[in-house]
């Protein structure tokens, strides 16, 4: 399914991450995107990066300041990004500090 292709809000669940690496990518036709990240089993922290691509091969940080996001407690967090005209979206788990975390992500777009 292509996110954001219909006129209403659509969501897609990414593969959960338990080790440093990347989720699967999803196609998006939307420019308003929300990443819902749920973390369980956290030790000290996990660092994630919201990534986009135009070709599904070369991905870049969607944060214009090229800043990664540090999460320090279990829970569900939302990150809204506006004006992201990219075709592919994914989540990168950059680092884990303690614990055995599970990082789940749902992306919404319109």
GIQUIRA-V585503 format. One line per field, one symbol per residue. ss: DSSP state (~ for helix, > for strand, _ for the rest). psi: psi as a letter, one per 40 degrees, with the letter a starting at -180 (. if undefined). burial: 1 if it has 16 or more other C-alpha atoms within 10 Angstrom, else 0. A space follows every 50 residues. Layout:
# GIQUIRA-V585503
ss->???
psi->???
burial->???
This chain:
# GIQUIRA-V585503
ss->__>______>>>>___>___>>___>>>___>>>>>>>>>>>>>>>>>>> >>>_____>>>_______>>>___>>>>>>>>_____>>>>>>>>>>>>> >>>>>>>>>_
psi->ihhedieihiihhihiheihaiiiiihheiehihhhhhhificdiihihh iiieeedhiihehdefhihhheiiahihhhhifggidiiihhhdihgiag ihhihhhii.
burial->01110000011111111100011011111111111111111100111111 11100000111100000100100100000000010111111111010000 1111111111
